[in-house]
Amino acid sequence: MNCFRLVPVGTRRQITACQGSPLHAGIWAVVLCLVLFACAPTRPFPTVTPLPELKTDRIAFVADGQIYTIRTDGRDLENLTPGDKTNEQPVWSPDGKQLAFVRFGFKNPTFIIMNPDGTMERPLAHTDGILTPSWGPDPQHITYWGSQNKQTDIFQIDLKSLQVERLTDDAPIDTFPAWSPDKKQIAFVSNRSANALYQIYLLDTNTHAITALTDGAFANNAPAWSPNGQQIAFSCGAKQGPGICVMQADGSDKKFLVDPNQNEYGSHPSWSPDGTQMVYQAIAGTIGDLFIMRADGSQKTRVTDIRQIGIGSAHQPVWQPAVTP
């Protein structure tokens, strides 16, 4: 039986969910997000500063188990996956022309690709078990984590041939893969640290060497590369609750952008195409809304107001890349 062990950001709790259990089908919507919310004290959202008009188009995110998109100024909300199945973990293609996600509600999670308006859903055959997909190193490959032979590792699938390649192969649980812009490295999350907490690591795809980028007494996850490849933003743990940090690509110069020590809480950062801003999930108690901030953590501004638009907590945001011809 395949089981997953999760340690939410900002906690020392370990949760196990096995295939066939209620937790397995909604492992991210019910376990990761709600436990993450429970770790954040009830605090107001950050004071917001209006931003100038944004030039890029849409942000995909999850609410109520469905994939939504919204413009970066908060207009034009669309539910792309209405129905009775749970849909999670959206990811844009590098050219911004396709949106992929994971659908739960079958025997195993199923990976689906669709157009940015929700049309032309295309399930991939023989790929059940994909979790937290990441497009790369080119438009023809998807990297993901899944379980095989009682191990949870990083895999890659060719979208044309559907051939699968295993990129890590060892006992620790490896999750959250993210390709560097230069296609030479993969940032990922693993519990291979001495204290078994989930930390961020770097895999050199040529030498297969693995380097630790984070450590400490709290878990860190959801790495996101800056478009120039020089920095990695990530969800970082703290005693007070989850925050957002940024570091250099070699793991140096870590600092908070959303700081629990300042009564701000957040997770899952995603960079704008020009690298000057990020969208993230701001957390206040059990409520999550999307905010945008400058890459240095300043000028936080609200994108969604779930109380006004009538949806559940917004999470797992991903900023659409610049659409190429």
N, C-alpha and C positions, 0 to 999 in steps of 0.2 A: 504493500500500500504506500502510495506517495504521500509524504507529509511535508509541511512547510513550518519552519520555526522562524518567528518574527520578533524583533525587539524594536518597538516604536521609538522614534526620535525623542530624546529627552527623558527616557525612562530606563530602568534596569529590568523591566518585566520581559518575560519570554512567553510567547503564545504559540501553541502548536495547533495546526489545522490539517486534517487528513482528508484525502479524497473520499467523497461520499458524505462528509459531514456538512452541516449547515454552514460552517465557516468557510469551507473550501470554495463553494460557488460564489460567495461574495467576499472573497478573501481581502480584496483591497477596499471595497466600498464599506464593508461592515467592520473589519478588523483594523486595518492600518489607519484609515481616516478617523473613525470614531474613537479609537483608543488614543490617537494623536490628539484629537480635540479634548479628550478627558484629561490630558496632561497639561493643558493650558489653563491657567487660572482665568476666571471671568474678569476681563479687562475691557475697557473701551478700545475701539479701533484707533489706529494712530491718527494724529492730527494731519489733515491732508492739505497739500499745497497745489493749486491748479497748475497744470502743465500746458505748454503751448500745444497747438494742434499736432497730432501724431501723423506721420506720413505712411506707416505701414497699415496693413489691412485688418486681419482678423486673429482672434485668439480662440483656440479650441479648449474646452474644459469639460469636466464631468459634474453633473448634478442629478440627484434622484436616479442614479444608475443609467443615465443617458448622456450621449455626446452632444454638446451644444457648441455653437460658435457665436461670437459677439465682436463687434468692432471695438477697437482700442479706446474709443471715446464712450463706450457703454451703450451705443445704439445697435439696433438691428439684431436682436437676440433670435437665434434659430435652434430648434431641437432637430438634430439630424437623424436621430435613431428612435423615433416614437415606437412603443411596443412593450411587450411584457418580458423581454429579455434584459439582463443587466449588461451594460456596456461600459468599459473602463479603459484607461491607459491610452489616450489618443496620442498620435505622433504624426507629424507632417513629413511628406517626402521632401528631399532637399530642394526641389524646384517649386515647392508650394502648391503643386497641382493635384496632389492626392493626400488623403487623410486615412490613416490606418488606426485600428483599435482592436481590443480584445473583447469578445462576447462570451459571457457566462450563461449558464442555463442548460448546457448540454452535458454530456458525460465528462468532458474536459473543456477548458477554455479554448475558444476558436479564434483565430486571427482573421480579420476582415479588412479589405481595402475598399475605399469608396471615393467618389468625387467630393470636392469641398462643400458642395451643396447637399450632400447626403444621397445622391443618386448613384446608380450603378454599383451596388454592393457586390463585392467579389470575394467570397470565402476561399481560402487556400486549402486545398485538399492535403490530408496527411500531415497537418501541422498542429494538431491538438496539443496543448501544453505550453504554448507560447505565453510568456508573461513579460511585462515591461519591455516592449519592443523598442528598438532604436534603429533608425534607417542609416545604413552605411555598411561598408566604406564607399558605396556608390549606389545609385538608384535601383540597382538590380539585386541588392542584398538587404536583408533585415537581420539584425542581431537581437537576441533575446535570451532570457534565462528560462530553463525548464529542468525537469527531473528525468533521469534515465539511469537505469541500473542502480537505483537507490542513492544516486548522487544528484545534487542540484548544481548545474554548471552553466556557463555561457555558451550559446550555440549561434550559428549563423546559417540562414537559409537562402538559397538562390531562388529568386522569384520566378525565373523561367523554368529551370530544370526541377525545382523543389528539392534539390539535393541539400542535405544538412551537414554542416561541418562543426565539430566540437572544438571550441577555442580554449576552454579550461577543462581539466580532468583530474580532480583531486577531491579529497574528503570534505573540505570546507564548503559551506553554502555560498555560492556566487550569484549576485543579482544586480539589477539596475545598470546594464551596460550602456556606455555613451562613447561614441567615436570622437576622436580629436579631429579638428578641421583638416589637418594635414594627412589623415588616414593612417597614421603610424602607431597610434596608441588607443587603448580603450580604458577609460575610467570605469570602475565598477565597484560594487559594494560586496563585502564578504565578512564572515565571522571568523576568519583565520587569525585574528589577533589573539594575544596571550590570554586576555580576559573574556574572549568569545563574543565581545560586543561587535556589532556591525560597524565597520570602518570603510573608508574609501581607498582603493588601490589603483595602481596603474599597470596595465599589461602592455608590454612592448610586442607588437604583432610580428616583428621580425625575429627577435631573439627569444620571445616567450618569457622574458624576465618579468617578475612581478615586484612592484615597489609599493610600500605603504605610504600614503599621503596624509592620513589622519590617524590619531590615536587618542587615548584619554579615557575618562570614566563615563563618557556618554556616547551613545551611538550617533553616527552621521550617515546620511544617505542622499539619494537623488542627485548625483553630480550632473552639472550642466556646463559644457564648455562655452567660453566666450567665442564669438565668431572669428577672432584673430588667433585663437588657440593659446593665448598667454595666461588666461585665468580659468578657474573652475569655481562656479557657484554651487552651493549645496545646502541641503537641510541639515542643520547642526543642532546637537543636543546641548542643553544646559540644565542646571539644577532647577531653575524656575519654569522651564518648559522649552518647547521647540522654537528655534530661530532660523535665520538664514545667514550664511557666512560666504565669504569669498576668499580664495587663496591663489597664489601663483601656481602654474601648472606643475611645478616640482614639489608642491606642498608647503612652500614657505609663505610667510607674511599673511597668516590667517587673521581675519577680522570679521566682526559682526556687521551685517547690513540691516538686519531686523533683529534687535537685541532684546532678549528676554530680561536682561538686567535693567532695561529701560521700559519695562512693561509692554513690550511689543512681541508678538508671536506670529510665526509664519512657517511655511514650508513650500517645497517644490518650485524653485525659481526657474524661469525660462527667459533667455536673452532675446532682445529685439534684434532684427537682422543686422543693424549697424553697430550693435554692441554698446550703445549708450544708455540703454534702459533694460529693466527686467519686469516681467509680470510674475506675481507670486500669489499664493493663498495666504491671506491674512486671517488669523484665528482670534476670536474673542469668545471664550467659553466653548459652547458647542456649535457656534456659528462660524462659517467660513465664507469670506467674500474675496474677490479678486482685486488686487491693487497693482499699480505700476509705480516703480520708483526709478530714480537715476541709478546708474551703475555704481555710484559711490554710496548709495543708501539714502540719498536726500530726495526731497520733493515727492513724497508718497501721495498718490492720488487714487481714488476709488474708481474701479471699472464697473463692478456689479453692486447692486443693493438687493439682496435676495428677498428682503421683506417687501420691497416695492414691486419686484417683478414676479414674485410668487413661485420661486423654485427653492429646492433644498440647498444645503451648503455647497458652494462652488469649490472645486478642488482639481488637482492635476492639470493646471493650465499649461499650454504650449503655444508659443507665439509663431504665427505663420511666417516662414521664410519669404524673402522677396521673390515674387513670382517671375520666373524666367520665360522668355518666349519659347 
